[in-house]
């Protein structure tokens, strides 16, 4: 690896760390100042930790958050990659640390109209989580579960996360014995999602990436062996130069996009990449019952979560 590429990698990691730091601080501020004082919860693992915090004490929420995320960190390590796990661990610990700091040194509470709490709290939370996702990490283990379910069943990540959050908000209503906070929490969650969409350009779970580089062979080998992603090699010709080139086509989850970019630019800092949002990816899973049964048998004969070329 050249000195220029190495320094660029270090600079990228510093930028990612800064995004995680700012994002975790904003998300922790939103949770501690707006959500917890008004008995509102977030979705996913953070929401589960907040439900238990309302039972055992809100001071336990940061520690419960780390504890409940441990199984998902392990799943991410096995099925997504070490790079993402490293960023996720840092973001979860920094987020929990900011929550502990706010509890002990800056115990602020915002009590206002429900609309103010929902809009301001949800916006700050969405911006914070959006910055963390831009750094290639996340705070919510349910997205990890969503990726794994998507690989096994074809159900989208968004659908899995939505089902989990509906269950979490319903549980909150039962625990609180009051359905007003869960309903406001759901509205807050929707505001946060919209703000995340604003912070992250193209929040769709799946991306298609087109890569053009004279070092396509090295890049393809690194993508397959390091990220475990499938890819398709296409052949094209330059419109001006007339030179024949290999074009790599990759489909990636958005949580792996940052790692994919770093890998490509590590191999070729001058590579051309085009990233597009995919609204749907169909891989032939919607078939007749007999064909589905045959597919299940074939899957059992292959390693779990084995990647195939697109």
N, C-alpha and C positions, 0 to 999 in steps of 0.2 A: 504494500500500500504506500503511495507516495506521501510526502510531507504535506502537500496541499490537500489531498483527500483526507488525511488524518486530522488536520486542523479544522477542515470543514465538518468532519464528524463530531469533533469536540464542540465546535460552535453550535451544531444542531442540538446536541445533548443539553447544552447550557440553555438554549432557547426553550427546549421542551421542559426542562426543570423550572424555568421561570413561568411558563404557562401553568404548570401543575401547582406551583406555589401560589400564584395569584388566584387561580381557579379554586383551589382548596380553601383559601382564605375567604373568598366571596361566598362559597357554598356553606362553609361553617358559620359565617356571620348570618346568613339567611336562616339557617336552621336554628341557631341559638337565640337570635334576637326576634325573629318573626314567627317561626313555626312553633317551637316548643312552648313559649309563653301563651300562645293561643290554642294549644292542644291540637295543632295540625301536624300531619305527618307527610313524609315524602314517600315516593314509591320504592319498590325493590327492597334490597337488604337494609338500606337506611331506614325505610319505613318500618320494617320488622324490629330493628333495634330501638326505634322510637316508641313502638307499642310496648315492648318489654320495659323501656325506660319509664313509661307512665305507670307501670306496675311496681317496679323495684326502686325507682328513683331516677330522675333525669341525669344525674351525675354519672350514671352507669352507661349512658348511651354511647360515648366514644369507644369504650372498651367492648361493649356488645357488638358494635359495628365491626371492629377488627376481628372479633371471635367468629361472628356469623359469615364473614367474608373468607375465612380460611379454607373451607371446602371448595369454594369457587376459585380461589387462587390455585389450589392443587389441580382442579380440572383445567384451568387455563394453562398451567404448566404442561400438562399431558397432551392437550389437544390444540392449543393455539401457538404457543412459543415462549421461549425464555425472555425475549425482548419485551413483549407485552406484559408478562408477569412482573418483570422488574419495575416497569412504569406503574403498573397497577398497585404493587406493594407500596411504592413510594407515595403515590397519591392517597391511598387509604390511610397510611400512617401520618402523613402531613395533615390531612383533613381531620383525623381524630385528634392530632396534637393541637390544631387551632381551636377545636371545640373545647378541649381541656383548658387551654389558655384563656378563652373567653369566659368560661365558667368561673375561673379562679381570679382573674385579673381585670376583666372588663365585663361584669355581669349586667349587660344592658337588656332591656325588654321593651318591645314596642307593642302598645295596646291602642288600637284605633278601630276605625270602621272595618268591617269584614272585607270590603272592596279594597281598602288600602293594604291590608295584610296580604290578601291574595295576590294583588298585582305587584306590589313592591317585593314581597318575599319570593314569589314565584319567579319574577324577573331576575333577581340577584342569584337565586339558586340555578336557574337555567343558564345564565351567563357563566357562572362558576363551573358547572359541569361541562358546558360546551368547551371552555378553555382546556379542561382536563382531557376531554376526548380529542381535541386538536393535537394534544401532545401524545396521542396513541395510547391512552390509558382510560380507565373508568373506575367509578366508585361502586357501581352496582353489579353484584354477582349474577343477577338474573339475566343480564345480557350474555354472560358466559354460558349460562344454561340455554339461552335462546340459540346461540351459535351451534351448540352441540345437538340440540333437538332438530335444528334445521338440517344438519348434516345427516342425521339418521332418518328423519321423516319427511323432510321437504317443507315443513311448516316454517313460515318466515320468523325471523328474530323478533320483529315487531309484534306479531300475534302472540308469541310466547310471553313476551314481557307484559303485554296488555292483560293477558289472562292472569298472570302472577299478581299484577297490581290490583286488578278487580278483587281478587281473593284477599289481598292485604288490606285494602280499604274496607271491605266487608267485615273482616276480622276486627278492625279498629272500631267499627260501629258496635260490634257485639261486646268488645272489651270495655269501651267507654260507656256503654249503655245509653248512647246519644248519637244519632245519625247526622247531627248538624256538623260536627268537626270532620267526619270522613267525607261528606259532600263538599265542604269547603276545601278539604285536602285534595280531592279529585280535580277541582277547578284550579287550584294552585299548581297541581302537577301538569295540567294542560297548558297553563301559562309558561311554566318552565320549559316544556317541550317546544313551544313556539320560539322562545328565546334561544334555546339550543339550536334550533333550525336557522336562526339569524346569525349566530356566532359561527356555526360550522357550515361552510358552503357545501350544500349537497349532503344532507343528513341521512340519505337512504342507506340501508344496511349493506347493500351490495354495490360494488363498483366494477366497471369494466375498464381495464387499463391496456392501452396500446403502447408498445415500447419499440422504438427504432434505434438501433445502435450497431456499429461495426463489431462490437463485442457481444453479439447476441448469444453466441454459444456459451460463453462464461456466465452471462446473466441468467440464461435458461437453467443451467446446471445449479446455480446458487438458489434460484427460486424453488426448484423442485426439491433439492436436498436440504436447504436451510429452513425454508418456510413451509414446505410440504404442500405447496399449491400446484394444481395442474395448470397446464398452459397449452396453447396451440401455436404452432409455427406456421406463418403464412409467408408467401413470397411476393415481393413487389418490385417495382422499378422506379427509380427516381425520375420525376417529371422533367427536371432540368439536366441532371447529370446522365440519365439513362442507365445508371448502375443498378444492378440487381442487388436486393437486400433481403435479409430475413426480418420479418415483423413478428413480434411476440404479442400474443393476445392472452391476457390473464383476467380472471374474475376473482375478486377479493372482497372479503368483509371489510367494512370501513374501519374496524378496529385494527386490522392488519395493514391498512394502507400506508401509515407512516413508516412501518418497518419495511414494506415493499419499496418505497421511495428511497430510503436509506441504502438498501441493498443494491438497487439499480445504480445509484450515483456513486456508490463505493466501487463498483466494477467499471463504470464509465461516467465520469462527471459531466460529460457532454451529451449524454443520452437524451433522446426526445421521448417524452411521455405525454399521453393524452388520457385523461381520466374522465369517465362519464358515469352518470347515475343510471342504475338499472331498476326499473319499477317491478320487474318480475323475471325470475330465472326458472324455466321449465326444463326438467331433465328426464322426462318420461316416466315419472312416478305415478302420474294419473292414468292408470291402465285398468284393464279388466281384473276382477278378483283372481282368476287363474294366473294371469301374468304377474300379479302382485305376489302371489305365493311363490312362484318360481323365482322372482327377484329376491325374496327373503332367503330362500335356500342358497342362492348364489352369493348373497352377502355373508352368510355364515361361513362360506368357504374362503372368504377373503379376510385379511387383517382388519380390525376395527378401525373405522374412519379412514380407510385407504383412499387416497386421492386419485382421481382419474382425469385424463385430459379432457378438456372441454370440446 
